[in-house]
Amino acid sequence: MWSYFEKASETSTGQRIRSFYEQGNRQVMDVHNEAKHLAQRKRGLSNIPGTEKTTCNCGGSDKECPCAAGKCACSGCSKSGVETVPGTDKTVCNCGGSSDKCPCGEGHCACKSCPKNATGTEKTTIPGTDNTVCSCGGESGSCPCGEGKCACKSCAKNKAGIERVEGTDRTKCNCGGSTEDCPCAPGTCACKNCAKNHDGMFEEKGESKTKCGCGANAEKCPCPPGKCSCGSCPKAS
């Protein structure tokens, strides 16, 4: 029976039937793929270039997420292994700098040392805020942070005026001691007299040293090593 069909397919009539079938099959697949694409758009799904990941409108809630398990790239979603850096085409993941484990698109990873990190810069979230620090050195062109989210000095993406106090998890800003104007997370501000400054450590604008009320007692000193400017404090040098 099979040999009969093989011989029939070699005839002109058989070849026309086969060509008709293959063309029809392609058209069916094209319609299927287009319908799938339209269904994704209707649900708010969009593909991340170069990856199998998708973004949607779930807002981090897996109950509202239409993405496949492990494919969502929305921040906070349990279906996500990749998070989009707001305001950029960058993503962060758990690759640990290994491109073999990296699900991000080529040139789009924002993880340190990953070959898929085109700019060579990384970002780290400042605890309690949506601001990030990176290694852009104030150059917005090489900054992987979202617009208005960078906490690096002189970077054009630093809109809140927040700057990381080197060697600490503290930040300084332009609040002038007013909690209402302070963009820092509670307990992390390094501005004098601000209610979000939980231990009295502060750094004056233009100075590299920090001040506190330790009375030269290293055990009570909240400053990082080598930064304290209090008299004979062991952390002063």
N, C-alpha and C positions, 0 to 999 in steps of 0.2 A: 504493500500500500504506500509506504514512504517513498519507494523508488518511483512510483507512479507520479507522486506530487513533485519530486525533484525534476523528472523529465518534463512535466507540464510547466514548471516554472522557467524552463529554458526556452520555451516557445515564445513568440512575439506576444501572443495573448496573455500568457502567464506572466511575462515581464510587465505588461501594462497593468495587470491586476495587482501585482506586487508593488509597483510604483504608486498606484492609486491608494493602496493600503498604507504605505509608509508616509505618504503626504497627508493622508487623513489622520494618522496617528500623531504626526507632528502638530497638526492644527489643534487636535484635542488637547495635547500637552501644553501648547501655547495658551489656550483658553483656560486650562486648569491653573497654570502658573499666574496668569493675569488675575483670575478670580481670587487666588490665594493672596496676591499682593494687595488687591482692593480690600479684602477682608482684614488684612493686617493694618492697613491705613485707617479703616473704620474703627478698629479697636485701639488706635493710637500707637501701633507698633511701627518701628523703623529700624532698619539694620545698621549696625556699626560697620563701616567699611573695613574689609580685610579680616573680619572675624565672623563667628557664628552667633555673636551676641546681638540682642535687640534692646531697644529702649521703648518705654511705654508711658502711660499716665497713672501708674499704680501708686506713685508717691511713697514707695517703700513698703507698701502693704501687699503681702503675697496673696491675700484673699481677693484683691482687686487686680492682680497681675495676670494678663493674658499670655505672657511669655512661657516658653517651655522650661521645665526644671533645669536650673543651672545656666540658663541662657540670658536671663534678665541682667541689664547693666545699670539698673536704677539703684541709687544709694539707699541702703538700709533694707532692701528687699532680700528675703531669705533665698530667693532663686538666683541671687547675684553672686558672681565671683569676681566681677569687674564693676568698678564704679566710675561714672563719668565725672571729670573735673568741670564743675559749672563754668560756663562761659568760654570753654575751650573745646578742641577736638581731641583732648588727651583723656586717657583713662588710667586708673590705678588698679592693681590686682594683688595677688599673693604669690607672684612668681619668684620673689626673693632675688631678682636680678638675673634669673635664668630664662633665656629665650625659649628653651624647650618646654618650660612650664607656663609660658606667658600666653594668655588667651587674647591679648590686645592686638590691634592692627599694627602692621609694620610702621614704625615711626610715631606711634601714638601712645606708647606706654610712658607713664610718668614715674616709674619705679627706679630707684637708684641702681646704677650699673647694668641695667637691662639693655642689651643691644638694640632693642626696639624703641629705646628712648632717643629720638633723633636730636634733641637739644642737649642731652647730657645733664639735664637738670632734674632734680627731684623736688617733691613738695611734701611737707609734713603739716598736719592739722594742729593748730594751737588748741589745746584742751579747753572745752567750754565755749568755743567760738566757731564760726564758720570761716575764719581766716586761716591762711596757710603761710608757711615760710619755705623758701627754696634756696637754690644757689645761683639765682639770676644775677646777683651783684648789682641790682638796681637797673638792669637792662630788661625792659619790658619785652623786647623782641625775643629773648631766650627764656622768658618766664612761663612756666607751665601752670601757674595759678589762674583761677577764674578772674574775670574783670572785677576790680574793686576788692578782691580777696587777699592779695599779697600783703605780707607784713614785713617785707624787706625795705630798708631805707632807700629812698630816692626812686623806687620803682613807680612807674606811671599807673600801675594796677593797684597801688596802695591808696585807696580812697578814704579809709577810716582814720588814717594817721597813726595806726598801730605799728609798733616796732618791737621785735623780740629783744629782750635783755640777754645778751650773750652769756651762755653757760647756765641759763636758768629756764624755767617754764613760765617766767613772768613776761609781761608786756608793758610798754609805756605808750602813752598816747597824748592827746592834746586836751584832756578833760579839765586840766587846771584844778583838780581836786573835787570837781563836781561829779557826783555819781550819776546824775541824770544825763550828763554829756559823755559818759564813759562807755566806750565800745568793748572794753575788756571783759573777760569772764570774771565772775565773783571770786575774790581772793587772789587774783593774778595780776592786778594792776600794780605798777611800780611808780605811780605818780604820788607825790607828797599830799597828805591829807585826804586822799580819796577813800571812801568807805569800802571800796573793793580791794584796798591794800590791807591785807590781814595781819601783816607782821611789821609794818613800819619801814620796810626797805624801799628806798626810792632812788631813782637815777635822774640827775639833773640833765637838762638838755645840753648837748655839747660836751658832756663829761663822760669819761670811760669808766670811772669808779662809781660805786654805789654807796649810799649812806643808810644808816639804820640807827637803832638805839641799843646796840649790844653792849656798850661800855667796855669795848675791847675784850669781851668774853666770847671766845670762839664757839662755845656750846650754845649760846643764845643768838649767835650771828646767822641771819638768814641769807647773807650775801654769798655768792659763789667764791671759791678760792681765788685769791689774788685780786679781788674786786673791791673789798671793803676799804673805806677811807676813814674808818674810826681809829684814831690814834695808834696804839700798839697792838691792835687786833692781829692774831696770827694769820687771818685771811687777807691781811693788807698787802701781802707780798707772795 
